[in-house]
């Protein structure tokens, strides 16, 4: 059986990698936004998803792990993302959270809120949500 405890060095390298990935994502989002403005077009759904993730990370410091829902609304876009809020050992006991993120038609974040918090290893008793 392997030891799942992270050393400070491992945690530091993970944070460094996440920071590097976040900077790359911000650069990509910035480039896409500039290109869209130059072309006079609205962002594609994938560009909106990248913008939502990058903007939520910038505001909260939490890195989205997955997107659990994504839809266009009358006012723009609505995205629900899952983030790791508190890492624990074992990983199945880590605290996760779902955030509802609202964006305007151009993909600019207009608001967000945490809609639930749960342990990573727990099945959802609310029937799929």
C-alpha positions in Angstrom: 0.0 0.0 0.0 1.4 3.4 -1.0 1.6 6.4 1.3 -0.7 9.2 0.0 0.7 11.9 2.3 2.1 14.9 0.4 5.4 16.3 1.5 5.8 20.1 1.6 8.0 19.8 -1.5 5.3 18.0 -3.4 2.6 20.5 -2.3 4.9 23.3 -3.3 5.6 21.9 -6.7 1.8 21.3 -7.2 1.1 24.9 -6.3 3.9 26.1 -8.6 2.4 24.0 -11.5 -1.1 25.3 -10.8 0.2 28.8 -10.8 2.0 28.2 -14.1 -1.1 26.7 -15.6 -3.2 29.6 -14.4 -0.9 32.1 -16.0 -1.0 30.2 -19.3 -4.8 30.2 -19.1 -5.0 33.9 -18.4 -2.7 34.6 -21.4 -4.9 32.4 -23.6 -8.1 34.1 -22.4 -6.5 37.6 -22.9 -5.4 36.7 -26.4 -8.8 35.3 -27.4 -10.6 38.4 -26.0 -8.3 40.7 -27.9 -8.8 38.7 -31.1 -12.6 38.7 -30.7 -12.6 42.5 -30.1 -10.5 43.0 -33.2 -12.8 40.8 -35.3 -15.9 42.3 -33.8 -17.4 38.9 -32.9 -18.7 37.3 -29.9 -16.7 34.5 -28.1 -17.3 30.9 -28.9 -18.7 28.6 -26.2 -15.2 27.2 -25.5 -13.8 30.7 -25.2 -16.6 31.5 -22.7 -15.7 28.4 -20.7 -12.1 29.3 -20.6 -12.9 32.9 -19.5 -15.3 31.7 -16.8 -12.6 29.4 -15.3 -9.9 32.0 -15.5 -12.0 34.8 -14.0 -13.3 32.6 -11.2 -9.7 31.5 -10.4 -8.5 35.1 -10.4 -11.3 36.2 -8.0 -11.3 33.2 -5.6 -7.8 31.7 -5.9 -9.5 28.3 -6.5 -8.7 26.3 -9.6 -11.8 24.7 -11.3 -11.4 21.0 -11.8 -14.4 20.3 -13.9 -17.4 22.1 -15.5 -20.6 20.3 -14.5 -23.1 22.5 -16.4 -22.9 25.1 -19.1 -25.8 26.9 -20.8 -26.6 30.1 -22.7 -29.2 32.2 -21.0 -31.2 35.3 -21.9 -28.5 37.5 -20.2 -25.4 35.6 -21.4 -24.0 32.4 -20.0 -24.4 30.3 -16.8 -21.6 27.8 -15.8 -21.3 25.5 -12.8 -17.8 24.5 -11.9 -16.4 22.1 -9.3 -13.4 23.3 -7.3 -11.1 21.8 -4.6 -11.7 24.0 -1.5 -9.7 22.0 1.0 -7.2 19.2 0.3 -7.3 16.3 2.8 -5.7 12.9 3.2 -7.0 10.6 1.9 -8.1 12.5 -1.2 -11.6 11.2 -1.0 -12.1 13.3 2.2 -11.1 16.5 0.4 -13.7 19.3 0.4 -15.1 20.2 -3.0 -17.5 23.0 -3.9 -19.8 23.8 -6.8 -19.8 27.4 -7.9 -22.5 29.0 -10.2 -20.8 31.5 -12.4 -22.8 34.0 -14.5 -21.3 35.7 -17.5 -22.5 38.4 -19.9 -22.8 37.6 -23.7 -19.1 38.5 -24.2 -18.0 36.1 -21.5 -17.2 38.7 -18.8 -18.0 37.4 -15.3 -21.0 39.3 -13.8 -21.4 37.2 -10.6 -20.7 33.9 -8.9 -21.8 32.1 -5.8 -21.1 28.8 -4.1 -24.1 26.6 -4.4 -22.9 23.5 -2.4 -20.0 22.0 -0.6 -19.2 18.3 -0.3 -16.6 15.6 0.4 -15.0 14.4 -2.8 -15.8 10.7 -2.1 -19.5 11.2 -1.2 -22.3 10.3 -3.6 -24.8 13.1 -4.0 -28.1 12.3 -2.1 -29.9 15.0 -4.1 -30.4 12.7 -7.1 -27.8 13.8 -9.6 -27.2 17.4 -8.6 
